[in-house]
Amino acid sequence: MMNYFPDEVLEHVFDFVSSHRDRNAVSLVCKLWYRVERFSRQRVFIGNCYAISPEKLITRFPSLKALTLKGKPHFADFNLVPHEWGGYVQPWIEALANSRIVLEELRLKRMVVSDESLELLSRSFPNFKSLVLVSCEGFSTDGLKAIAAHCRFLRELDLQENEIDDTRGHWLNFFPDSCTSLVSLNFACLKGEINLGALERLVARSPNLKSLKVNRLVPLEMLQKILMRAPQLVDLGTGAFVHDPGSETYRKLKATILKCKSIRSLSGFLDVDIASRCLPAIYPICLNLTYLNLSYAAGIHGSELIKLIRHCGKLQRLWILDCIGDKGLEVVASTCKDLQELRVFPSAFGVGHAAVTETGLVAISSGCPKLNSLLYFCQQMTNAALIAVAKNCPNFIRFRLCILDPAKPDPVTLQPLDEGFGAIVQSSKQLRRLSLSGLLTDQVFLYIGMYAEQLEMLSIAFAGETDKGMIYVLNGCKKLRKLEIRDSPFGNMALLRDVGKYETMRSLWMSSCEVTLEGCKTLAKMMPRLNVEIINENEQMEFALDESQKVEKIDDSQKVEKMYLYRTLVGPRKDAPEFVWTLL
């Protein structure tokens, strides 16, 4: 019936389809829907910047306004991908700038962004409104100057965990006095000084500002002034939280916070000295918080943390350091009944201090039945605890467990953790992301292949016994899109058993496994539409002399240190450095 409607009606209907995956599905229904969807799609997500060229993207979606682009593999977060590997955004911005695309939003993750790129971006799109950079590198505050100076309608500038060179240029000064459109500003990752006066003036003339996260060099005095200027804030990231609780500044801050009725998200506390005595100032905010991120607040320890948590009864998301200890997590469990996401990160105080164990996780699962997303760094885990967690919280979408001793068995039974993780994948029918650690055999991968029907991303480290483990996963997980493996005994047989599977996936990463160069070459010949890259960092692959031809030749039986395989429409990339070999 839909084919009888005019294109304009179809386009209006498609506007209500917001998910990238659903839009992709819509475009496959018929030629008419493909055409209408093509010309009406304004938002595009590309999970690998080398999967397609910018020219093909522009041809496919001429009405593009918002682009999300990812570069380096996920394991770059763990320093497993060399800095010079690639992921450059410059060719994308050049192509977009030379087209008729009216770009308004750009979100980049793990990409190399230069000041030249930001300058070109700021001057090429007059209506540009939103720039989000996550775990990017290569640029400085000079690039931020260009964005501030030329993007007159900027609504969002979000800088998360980037490596930024600070040229001490006071980039906030370059926002013109006419800039009143900011809704979100995050520069918490910057290390250098900023012009505090310019920040205060910018906040004062931004009546729609809802989210502000500042760096550690913004003192408590300025935080108080900012809150006076912007009581409408919903998301606040503090800088340094250091002051004498008996001071006039502290008294003013307490009075100002009482007027901030809208804050629902709180983060920061990047420099804490005597913050435990200052923390009571924020207790009135805590009563209505739904998100609390203290993952960088290393100066707030167990008892102070627990006092703070007791005021946060409405939390739905909590990011915290493991110095909270099991006792602290028990308080979270008894206080935060609506908790849906928990992330517990390792801290310098965790090892041998108050790091969390299976006891804290079981307490959370018992007290927080709505929990569906977990990242948990811990000292140890037991099968019994994982089975209890699976029973208490059967709705996990993301479950990432990182035991700091990655091959540690169940400390009670000394058995592998197969049964515990098996219980998790069997109970959580909607599980989409899973990270494993601890002593694990092939049995756990059999469970994953049997029960994790919705799994899309799997991270494996120091796990498994034979090739069967990887084969179980590839055969069973029909919706798997990303598989990343390190320090595991999987080799050529597992890699080559079902090569057609890789055409349904976005990528496969294998490092410090049993795969050889010969296996990788065989895969590349069998699957020409895949890019099979060998990262020969530090020249680990050795050459041998071929006596017949008197030339040096690589021994194909050598193990490959790092292999990255991904699906692409454009063949081998042209910007690969010398240590990256694309096999043909």
N, C-alpha and C positions, 0 to 999 in steps of 0.2 A: 504493500500500500504506500509506503514512504516514497516510492519512485514516482508517484503521481503528483507529489507536491512540487511547487516551484523551488528553484535552487535557494531562493532567499529564505523560504520556510525551513528547508533542511539546515541551512547555515545557522538559523536561529536555534533550532533544536540542538545542533551540535555544540552550541555555546554552553549548554548545560552539562556537557561531558568534559569534566576538568582533568581527569586522570590521563597521564601520557599513555599508559597501557591501553586504556579504553579507546582513546583517540586512534591508536594504532589499529586496534581491532575494527573500529568503524571504517577505516580506510580500506580494509580488505573485503568488505561486503560485496561491492560491485564497482564498476567503472564510474558511475555517477557519484556514488558516495566518496570514492577516491578523489574525484575532481573537486567536489564541494569541500571536503575535509582539507584538501591540499591548500586551497585558496583562503580558507577561513582560520586555519590554525595559526595562532599568534605566539604560543609558548611551546618550546622544544627542549627536550632533555637528551643529551648525548653523554653516555656513560664512559666513552673512551674517545678522546680527541683524534685518535688515529683510525677510528672505525669508518670514518667518512671524511670527505674533503669539505672545506667551507663552501666551495663553488657548488657542489652537489646539494648541500643543505639549502643554499639560497635559491637554486632552481626548483627544488622540491617544495619549499615553503616561502613564497614571495611576500607573504604578509607577516612574516616573523617580527615580533617585537620584544620577546623575552627569551633569552638563551641560557641554559645551564650546561656547563661543560666540565668534564673531569679529565685529568691528565695522567699522572703517574699511578702505577698500581697501588692498591691499599697497603701493601707491605712497606711502602715508602715511609709510612708512619713509624715503622720500627727500624729505620735506617738500613733497610735491605736493598734499597734501590739507589744507585749512585746519583749524586746531584746533577751530573751532566747527562743523565739518561735522555732527557727530552721533556716534552709536554709544553711546548712554547705556544703562547696565545697570539703572538704577533701576526702570523699568517691569517688567523681568523679575523682579527680586527681589521687588517688591511683589506681582506676580501669583502667584509661587511661594509667598510667605509667606501669602497669602490662600487658598491651596488646601490640599488634603490631601497634597501632595507631601512626602515625607520626604527632603529634599535632604541628601546627604552630601559631594558633591564638586562644585566649580565651577572651570572653567578659562576664563579670559577673555583675548582677544588684541585689541589695538588698540581698547580700549573706554574710555569715560569712566566712571570709578568715583568716587563721592563718599564722604566719610566717613559720610554718612547711609546710603548703600547698605551699607557694611560693618557699621555698627551694626545695621541691620535684619537683615542676613544672620546676624550672630552671635547675635541674640536669637530668631530665628524657627525655627531648626533645631537642636534640642538634640543631635542626633547628628552634627553637621557635623564632617568629618574632613580635608578637603583643599581648599586655596585656592591656585590658580596664576594669577598675573597677569603677562602678557607685553606689554610696550610699551603699558601703560595709563597714564592720567593723571587728574588731578582730585582725588586724595585725599592725605591726609597721615598722619603717624604717629599722629594721633588715631584714625583708622580702624583702624590696626593694633592700637592699645590695646584696642579693642572686641573684635577677633578673639581676641587673646591672653587677655582676661579672661573671655570668655563661651563660647568653644568648648572645652569641657572635654575632648573626646576628639580634639583636633586631632593629626593625624599628619603633615600636610604644609603648610608655608607657603613658597611659592616665588615670589620677586619678581624678575622678569627684565627689566631695561632699562626700568623704569618711571620716570615723572616724579613724584617724591614730595616733597611739602612736609614738611620736618622741623621740627616744633614743639618739638623738644628736650624731649620729654616722657618720655624713657627708657621707651619702650613695652615693652621686654623685661621690665621690672619687673612688668608686669601679668599675666604668666603665673603662675597660682596654684601654690603648692607642691605641689598634688595633680596637676599636669600632668606625667605621666611617659610620655606616648604618642608623643612626637615621633619621627618616622623621618627627616624631611627638613626642613631649614631653610636658606633662601637669602635673605640680605638684602644681597648684594654691591652692589646698585645704590644703596643709601642713602648719602647724603653726610654726614649728621650723626653726632655722637658717640652712643655707646651706653653703657649701664652695663655695664662689663666684668665686674663681680662678678655681676650678674644673669645674664649670658651663661654664665659659668663654672658657676654653680649650676644653670642650666637644662640644660646639657650633662651635668652630673654626675648628674642625676636622670632622664636619658633613656637607659636601657640599650639601647633598640632604634634609637638614632640611627645612620643609615647615611650620610647626606649632609648636609654642613655647608659653607656658603659665606658668608664674612663680608666686611665692607666694609673700605675702606682704613684706617680708624681703629682697627682691631684690630691691635695691635703684635705683634712677634715673641715677646715675653715671654708674652702671652696665648695665642698659637698653641701654644706649648710646653705650657702648662697644660691647654689644651683637648685636645691629643693625649694627655696623661697621663690625662685623665678619660675619653677616648673612643677607645681603641686599636682599636675595632671599626669605625671609619669606613671606608667604601668609596669615597666621593666627597668630596674636600676642595677647598675654595676658600680660598686664603690671603688675608690682607689685605695690610698693608704688610710688605715683606720687607727691612727695613733694619736692619742692626746691624753692630757691629764683630766680624769673625770671631774675634778673640782674646778676646771677652768670655765671661763665665760663662753668659750667656743662650744664646749660640750653642753652647757646649759641651753645655748641657742639651738644646737642641733636637736636636742630632746624636744624642745618646744616646736620646732619646725616639722619634725617627723609626725607629730600629732595631727598636723594638717594634711598629711599625705594619705588620703583615703583610698587612692586608686592602685597603689603598688601591689602587684600580684606575683612578680618575679624578682628575685634578689640574688646577686652574685658579687664577687670581688673579694674585699678584705685582703688585698694583695700584700700589704705590709702591715704586720700586726706586732705590736710590742706589748703594750699593756691593754690590748683590746678586750681582754676578758672583763676588765672593769668598765669598758666603754660599751660593750655589747648590749646591756640593758636599754640603751637608747633606742635600739631598733626593735625591741619587743612589740611595740604597738603595730609595726608593719607586719610582723610575723603572723599575727592572728588571721590574716586573710591571704597569706601566701599560698600559691599552688605550685610554685617552682622555686627551689633553693639550690644554688650551686656554690658549694664551698670547696671545690676540687683544687683551688689554688690557695686556700686559706690555711697554710701550714702552721701558722702561729696560734691557731685556735685548737686547743687540745681537748681531751676526753670530757672532763667535768664541765668546762665552759660550753662545749659543743652540746652536751646533754641538756644543760639548762636552756640553751637556745631552741633545741628541737622540741622541748616540752611546750613551747608557745606556738608550734606550727601544726596545728591539728588538721588543717585543710590541704596539706601538701599532696600533690599528685605526682610530682617529679622531684627526686632528691639525688644530687651528685655530691659525694663526700669523700674524705680521705679515710684510710683504714685505721688511723689513730683513734677513731671513734670507738673501736673495740667491740667485742661481742655484747658487752653490757649496754653500750650506746645503741646498738642495733635493736636490742630488746626494748629500749625506750621508744625508738622509731616505730617498732611493731605495735606497741601499746598506744601510741599517740596518733599515728598517721594511717587511719583506717582506709582512706581513699587512695593510698599510694599505688601508682601504676608503673612507674619507672624508677629503678634504683641503680646507681652507678657508684661503686666503691673502688677508689683508685689507691695505688700503693703510695706510701709516704716514707720519708727518711726515718720517721719514728716507728714505722710499722714493724720492721724485722726485730724480733726480740723485745718488743715494747708492748704494744696493745693491738697488734694486727688481728684482723678478723679471721674466724675459722668457720667450720660447718655449723657451729652452735648459733652464730649470729644469723646465718642464712635460714636455718630452720625456724628461728624465731620470727624473722620477717615473713616467711611464707605462711606461718600460722596466723599472724596478726594482720596481714595485708592480702586478703584474698583476691583483690583486683589487680595484683601485680602481673604485668604482661611483658615487661622488658627489663632485662638484667645484664649488667656488666659487673663482675665480682672478682677482684683480685684478693687472693687469700693465701694463708700458709698451708692449709691442708683441707681435704674433703673426704667424706666417707660415702659409700654406697647407700647406707641407711639414710643419711641426710638427704641425698639427691632423690631417693624414693619418696621421702616425706614431702620434699618440696614439690615433686611432681603431683602428688596427691592433693596438696593444699592449693596449688596454683596451676590449674590445667589449661590456662589460656595464654601461655607464653607465645609471643610473636618473635621476640629476640631473646636468646639465652647464650651469654658469653661468660664462661668460667675460666679464669686464668690462675692456676696454682703457681706460685712463685718458684717452686721446685717442679719443673714441668713434667717430670717422669715419676712423680711420687705416687705410691700406691695408697690404698685405703689404710690409714695408720692403725686401725683397729684389727682388721683381718689380714692385712698385707696383700690383699687381692687387687687385681685391676679394677678400675672404676667403670667397667663395661655395663654392669647391671644398673648402676645409678643413671648414667646417661641414657641407657636404653629405656628406663622409666620415663625420663623427660620427653624423649621423642615419641614415645607411645601415647603419653597423656596429652601432649600439646599438639592438637590436630592442625592448628594454624601456624605452626612454627615456620618462620621464613629465614631466620638467620641463626647460625649456631657456631660457636667456637669451643673447641675441646682442649683439655689439658689433663695432666695426670697420667699415670700408667694405664695404657689402653692397648687392647689386642684387636685382632681382626673382627672379633665378635661384636664390638660396638658399631663397626661400620655395617655389619649385617643388619643390626637393629635400625640404623639410620636409613639404609636402603629399603627396608621393609615398611617403616612407619612414617618417615618424614616426607610425606607426599607433597607438601607445599613448600619444601625447603628451596630457597633461592641462592643463599650464600653460605658456604661452609669453610671454616678456617681450621686447619689441622697442624699441630706442631708436636714433634717428638712422640708420635703415636703409630700404632700398627705393627704388624709382624711380617706380612708378605704382600705380594701384589693383589691378593684376594680382597684386602681391605678397600683399596681404591676402586676395584672392579665392582664391589657390592654397591658403592655409592653411585658410580656412573650408571650402573644398570637400573638402580632402584629409584633414584631421585629425578623424576621426569621433568620437574620445573627448575632444576638447578641452573643457575646463570653464572655464578662466580665460584670457583674452587681454588683455594690457595693452600699450599702445602709446604712445610719446611721441616728439615731434619727428620724425615720419615723414610722407611725402607722400600718405597714404591719405585719400580723400575720400568723397563721397556715393555714388558708384557702388559702391565696395567695401562701404560700410556697408549698402546696401540690396539688394545682389545676391541674398542668400539669408537673408532675415530669419527664416525658420523655424529656422535653425541656433541662434539665440539662446535658443530655448526648451529646448534640450538643454544649454545652458551655464549656469554660475553667474553669470558677469559678464563685461563688456567695459569696459575703460577706454581712453579716447583723449584725449590732451592734446597741444596744439600740433601738430595735424594739419591736414588740409584740409577737415574736415567742417564744414558750415554749419548754422545754426539751422534752415533749411528742411528739410535732410536729417534732422535729429533729430526735427522735428515729424512728418515723413512716417512715420518709423519708429514713433513713439509711436502714431499712428493705426492703423497696420497691425498692431501687436502690443500690444493693450491689457493683456495680462497681464504685460507687462514694465514696470518703472519706468525711465524715461529721464530722468536728472537732468542739468541744465546747472549747472555751478558758475561763476557769474558773479562771481568774486572781484575785488575792487577796481573793480567796475562797469566791466568791460572792454567789455561790449556797449553800443553807442551807440544813442541814440534819435534818430529823425528826425521832422520835423513833417509830419503828413498834412494837406495843404491842404484836402482835401474835407471832413474832419471836424474840422479845427482842433484835433487832439489829437496828442500824441506817440506814435509807433509805432516798434517795433523793426524794423530792416531784416533780414528773414529771410536775406538773402544773406551776412550777416556770418559769419565763421568763429567756431566755438565753441572757446574756450580749453581747457575741460575738460568731458568728457562721461563719465558713469558710467551704465552700463546693467546691470540685474540682474533676474533672475527673482524673482517674489514671488507669494504667495497672498493677500496682504492689501491690495493696492493702494498708492496713494501714502502715504508716511509722514507722520505728523502733527507731527513735531518738526523739520522742515526749517527751517533759518534763512533769512533773506530772500535771501541770495545763492545759494541752491540752488533752482532752478526745476524742478519736476516737470512734464514735458510730458504733455498728455492728448490 
